[in-house]
Amino acid sequence: MRYITAIFYKQLLDTKKNNAVLIQFFMFPLMAFFMEHMIQIAEMPPHFFAKMFACMFVGMAPLVCMSSVLSEEKERGTLRVLLMSGVKPWQYLISIGSFIFCMCMIGTAVFTLLCMYRGWDALVFVCIMTAGIVLSELVGAVIGICCQNQMAATGVMVPVMLIFSFVPMLSEFNTTVAAYTDFLFSQQIRTLINHIGVTAFPTKSICILAGNFFAALAVFLFVSRKKGLE
């Protein structure tokens, strides 16, 4: 726990100086806040922008931050120093993953307030967002482990991030896009959020989300064992 706590605190200090990572945690919550209060369109579903940006937040922030932090520390040699100092790879990953998760939960709290969820609906929303954040972190970790520096990570991360974050938005306006992107976890996060307090959750969405999780976990375990963090 000493190692995990120390790395968590180190990452907190590093993030204060890294605007590119820091902005990821607050960009979409702020955009949702302003869009919710500044744009009113007749017949628009309640809290349309908050729900849409929540899905985009899940597909972008954890993925970008996880891959950026891992690739940056590999490039700077910080990660190698930590591992040579006795830090286990799983301790490092838990520390970084926990930090990013906690920061993302601040954004989740903002979205919960913007969507005006209360009681059971708020708990369900937080659980759905938690599932999406964990999945997105796994994808980001795979990218960070596979790439040796930030430039390589950015080249892989950007198209992946665009797919996971913008597909839910496009599917709101295009049924064809929605039909062909059902297998993406971010798309199913959108579907589940839209069902909160309205109808029962579709079994299909839950199964696809679970399938995405096990697939991402399998790829993460394979890559981490084959390549390691160095």
C-alpha positions in Angstrom: 0.0 0.0 0.0 2.9 2.4 0.6 4.1 2.0 -3.0 0.5 2.4 -4.3 -0.2 5.5 -2.2 3.2 7.1 -3.1 2.6 6.6 -6.8 -0.9 7.9 -6.5 0.3 11.1 -4.8 3.1 11.4 -7.4 0.6 11.2 -10.2 -1.5 13.8 -8.6 1.5 16.2 -8.5 2.4 15.4 -12.1 -1.1 15.9 -13.4 -1.2 19.5 -11.9 1.6 20.3 -14.2 0.3 18.4 -17.3 -2.5 20.5 -18.8 -3.0 18.1 -21.7 -4.0 15.3 -19.2 -5.8 17.6 -16.7 -8.1 19.1 -19.3 -9.5 15.7 -20.2 -11.1 15.4 -16.8 -13.0 18.7 -17.0 -13.6 19.4 -20.7 -16.7 17.4 -21.3 -18.4 18.2 -17.9 -17.9 21.9 -18.6 -19.1 21.6 -22.1 -22.2 19.7 -20.9 -22.8 22.4 -18.2 -22.8 25.3 -20.7 -24.7 23.4 -23.4 -27.4 22.4 -21.0 -27.9 26.0 -19.8 -27.4 27.9 -23.0 -29.2 25.8 -25.7 -32.9 25.1 -25.5 -34.5 23.5 -28.5 -38.2 22.5 -28.7 -38.9 18.8 -28.4 -35.4 18.0 -27.4 -35.2 15.1 -24.9 -34.5 16.1 -21.3 -30.8 16.6 -20.5 -29.9 15.6 -24.0 -26.5 17.3 -23.9 -25.5 16.0 -20.5 -26.2 12.4 -21.4 -24.5 12.8 -24.8 -21.3 14.3 -23.3 -21.3 11.7 -20.5 -20.9 9.0 -23.1 -18.2 11.0 -24.9 -16.4 11.5 -21.6 -16.3 7.8 -21.0 -14.9 7.0 -24.4 -12.2 9.7 -24.3 -11.0 10.9 -20.9 -9.9 7.5 -19.2 -8.5 6.2 -22.5 -6.5 9.3 -23.3 -5.2 9.8 -19.8 -4.2 6.1 -19.2 -2.3 5.8 -22.5 -0.7 9.3 -22.2 0.6 8.7 -18.6 2.0 5.2 -19.4 3.7 6.3 -22.7 5.1 9.5 -21.1 6.6 7.7 -18.2 8.1 5.0 -20.4 9.6 7.7 -22.7 11.1 9.7 -19.8 12.4 6.6 -18.1 10.5 7.3 -14.9 8.7 3.9 -15.2 11.9 2.0 -15.5 13.3 3.7 -12.4 10.2 2.9 -10.4 10.3 -0.8 -11.4 14.0 -1.0 -10.5 13.2 0.5 -7.1 11.0 -2.4 -6.3 7.6 -1.3 -7.5 5.7 -4.2 -9.0 4.0 -3.6 -12.4 0.6 -4.4 -10.8 1.2 -1.9 -8.1 2.0 0.8 -10.6 -1.0 0.0 -12.8 -3.4 0.0 -9.8 -2.0 3.3 -8.6 -2.3 5.0 -12.0 -5.7 3.4 -12.7 -7.1 4.4 -9.3 -6.0 8.0 -9.8 -7.5 8.3 -13.2 -10.7 6.5 -12.0 -11.0 9.0 -9.0 -10.6 12.0 -11.3 -13.1 10.6 -13.7 -15.6 10.1 -10.9 -15.5 13.9 -10.3 -16.8 14.3 -13.8 -19.3 11.6 -13.2 -20.7 13.5 -10.2 -21.1 16.6 -12.4 -23.0 14.6 -15.0 -25.2 13.1 -12.3 -26.1 16.6 -11.1 -26.7 17.9 -14.7 -29.0 15.0 -15.5 -30.8 15.6 -12.2 -30.7 11.9 -11.2 -31.8 11.2 -7.7 -31.7 8.1 -5.4 -31.8 4.8 -7.3 -31.4 6.4 -10.7 -28.3 8.3 -9.6 -26.8 5.0 -8.3 -27.5 3.2 -11.5 -26.0 6.1 -13.6 -22.8 6.0 -11.5 -22.6 2.2 -11.9 -23.0 2.5 -15.7 -20.4 5.2 -15.9 -18.0 3.2 -13.7 -18.3 0.2 -16.0 -17.5 2.5 -19.0 -14.5 4.2 -17.2 -12.9 0.9 -16.3 -13.3 -0.4 -19.8 -11.9 2.7 -21.3 -8.9 2.5 -18.9 -8.2 -1.0 -20.0 -8.1 0.1 -23.7 -5.9 3.0 -22.8 -3.5 0.7 -20.8 -3.2 -1.6 -23.8 -2.2 1.3 -26.0 0.2 2.7 -23.4 1.9 -0.6 -22.9 2.3 -1.3 -26.6 3.8 2.1 -27.5 7.3 3.1 -26.5 6.8 6.9 -26.5 4.1 9.6 -26.6 4.2 10.2 -30.3 3.5 6.5 -31.1 0.8 6.4 -28.4 -0.9 9.5 -29.8 -0.9 8.0 -33.3 -2.8 5.0 -32.1 -4.8 6.7 -29.4 -6.4 9.4 -31.5 -8.3 7.2 -34.0 -9.3 4.8 -31.2 -10.5 7.6 -29.0 -12.5 9.2 -31.9 -14.3 6.0 -32.5 -15.2 5.4 -28.9 -16.1 9.0 -28.0 -17.8 10.3 -31.2 -19.8 7.2 -32.3 -22.3 7.6 -29.5 -22.9 11.2 -30.6 -23.3 10.2 -34.2 -25.6 7.4 -33.4 -28.0 9.9 -31.8 -28.6 11.4 -35.2 -28.0 8.5 -37.6 -29.7 5.1 -37.2 -27.3 3.5 -39.7 -24.3 4.4 -37.6 -26.1 3.0 -34.5 -26.9 -0.3 -36.3 -23.3 -0.9 -37.3 -21.6 0.2 -34.0 -23.7 -1.9 -31.5 -20.6 -3.9 -30.5 -18.8 -0.8 -29.1 -19.0 -0.4 -25.3 -19.4 3.3 -25.5 -22.5 2.8 -27.7 -24.0 0.5 -25.1 -23.2 3.0 -22.4 -25.3 5.5 -24.3 -28.2 2.9 -24.7 -28.1 2.1 -21.0 -28.1 5.7 -19.9 -31.1 6.4 -22.1 -33.0 3.6 -20.4 -32.5 4.9 -16.9 -35.9 5.5 -15.3 -37.8 4.8 -18.5 -37.8 1.1 -19.3 -36.0 -2.1 -18.3 -32.4 -2.3 -19.4 -32.0 -4.4 -22.6 -30.3 -7.7 -22.0 -28.4 -7.3 -25.3 -26.6 -4.1 -24.1 -25.6 -5.7 -20.8 -24.2 -8.8 -22.7 -22.3 -6.7 -25.2 -20.8 -4.6 -22.3 -19.7 -7.7 -20.5 -18.3 -9.1 -23.7 -16.3 -5.9 -24.3 -15.0 -6.1 -20.7 -13.7 -9.7 -21.0 -12.2 -9.0 -24.4 -10.4 -5.9 -23.2 -9.2 -7.7 -20.1 -7.9 -10.6 -22.1 -6.0 -8.3 -24.5 -4.6 -6.3 -21.6 -3.4 -9.5 -19.8 -1.9 -10.9 -23.0 -0.1 -7.6 -23.8 1.1 -6.9 -20.3 2.6 -10.5 -20.0 4.2 -10.4 -23.4 5.6 -6.9 -23.4 5.7 -5.9 -19.8 5.8 -2.2 -18.7 9.4 -1.7 -19.8 
